Amino acid sequence: MNFTVYCLDHPNMVERRLENYDAHKAHLQTAPVKTLISGPLTKADGQTMIGSFFLYEADVLKIQKFVEADPFNKAGIWATVDIRFFIKRVDNR
């Protein structure tokens, strides 16, 4: 099954994000789930990071545990984490 994970940061978290980026990236490499898409959400300027987006293929319980263990989550960067079932109908990659 496919799931989106949409995370919004607490205000003014860019510096803390950068401090935890290497640990976050290393954590993503250990994924027990298949990552289809991932990357930061930004303000309209296309530069200032304000959150994270992931599209995973896996069981929702594995995804929940994986997201809970993410260094960004543990560092208190994410204010909200929303995990939703996703039906992929079109993929133009």
C-alpha positions as CSV (number, residue, x, y, z in Angstrom):
1,M,0.0,0.0,0.0
2,N,1.1,3.6,-0.6
3,F,1.1,6.3,2.1
4,T,1.9,9.9,2.1
5,V,3.7,11.4,5.1
6,Y,3.3,15.2,5.2
7,C,5.2,16.9,8.0
8,L,5.1,20.6,8.8
9,D,7.9,22.2,10.9
10,H,7.5,24.3,14.0
11,P,8.4,27.9,13.2
12,N,12.0,28.9,12.7
13,M,13.4,25.3,12.4
14,V,15.7,25.8,9.4
15,E,18.9,25.9,11.6
16,R,17.8,22.8,13.6
17,R,16.9,21.0,10.4
18,L,20.4,21.6,9.0
19,E,22.0,20.5,12.3
20,N,20.1,17.2,12.1
21,Y,20.2,16.7,8.3
22,D,23.0,14.1,8.2
23,A,21.3,12.0,10.8
24,H,18.0,12.3,9.0
25,K,19.6,11.3,5.7
26,A,21.3,8.3,7.3
27,H,18.0,7.3,8.9
28,L,16.3,7.3,5.5
29,Q,19.0,5.0,4.1
30,T,17.9,2.4,6.8
31,A,14.2,2.4,5.7
32,P,12.4,-0.9,6.1
33,V,9.9,0.7,3.7
34,K,10.2,1.6,0.0
35,T,10.6,5.3,-0.5
36,L,9.0,6.4,-3.8
37,I,9.4,10.2,-3.3
38,S,10.9,12.3,-0.6
39,G,12.0,15.9,-0.1
40,P,11.6,19.1,1.8
41,L,8.5,21.4,1.6
42,T,9.4,25.0,1.2
43,K,8.0,28.5,1.5
44,A,6.9,30.2,-1.8
45,D,10.5,31.3,-2.3
46,G,11.4,27.7,-3.1
47,Q,14.3,27.8,-0.7
48,T,13.2,28.1,2.9
49,M,12.4,24.7,4.2
50,I,9.2,24.3,6.3
51,G,8.5,20.6,6.3
52,S,9.0,17.2,4.7
53,F,7.0,15.1,2.2
54,F,7.4,11.3,1.6
55,L,5.6,8.8,-0.5
56,Y,6.2,5.3,0.9
57,E,5.1,1.9,-0.1
58,A,4.7,-0.4,2.9
59,D,2.5,-1.4,5.8
60,V,1.3,1.6,7.8
61,L,2.6,0.3,11.1
62,K,6.1,0.1,9.6
63,I,5.8,3.6,8.3
64,Q,4.5,5.0,11.7
65,K,7.5,3.4,13.6
66,F,10.0,4.6,11.0
67,V,8.6,8.2,11.1
68,E,8.6,8.2,14.9
69,A,12.3,7.2,14.9
70,D,13.3,9.9,12.3
71,P,15.9,12.3,13.8
72,F,13.8,15.3,12.6
73,N,10.9,14.0,14.7
74,K,13.1,13.2,17.7
75,A,14.7,16.7,17.5
76,G,11.3,18.3,17.8
77,I,11.4,19.8,14.3
78,W,8.1,18.6,13.0
79,A,5.0,20.2,14.6
80,T,2.6,17.9,12.7
81,V,3.0,14.5,11.0
82,D,0.1,13.4,8.8
83,I,0.1,9.9,7.4
84,R,-2.5,9.1,4.8
85,F,-3.4,6.2,2.5
86,F,-2.7,7.1,-1.1
87,I,-4.0,5.5,-4.3
88,K,-1.5,6.1,-7.1
89,R,-3.5,6.4,-10.4
90,V,-0.9,8.2,-12.6
91,D,2.9,8.1,-12.5
92,N,4.5,10.0,-15.4
93,R,8.1,9.5,-14.3
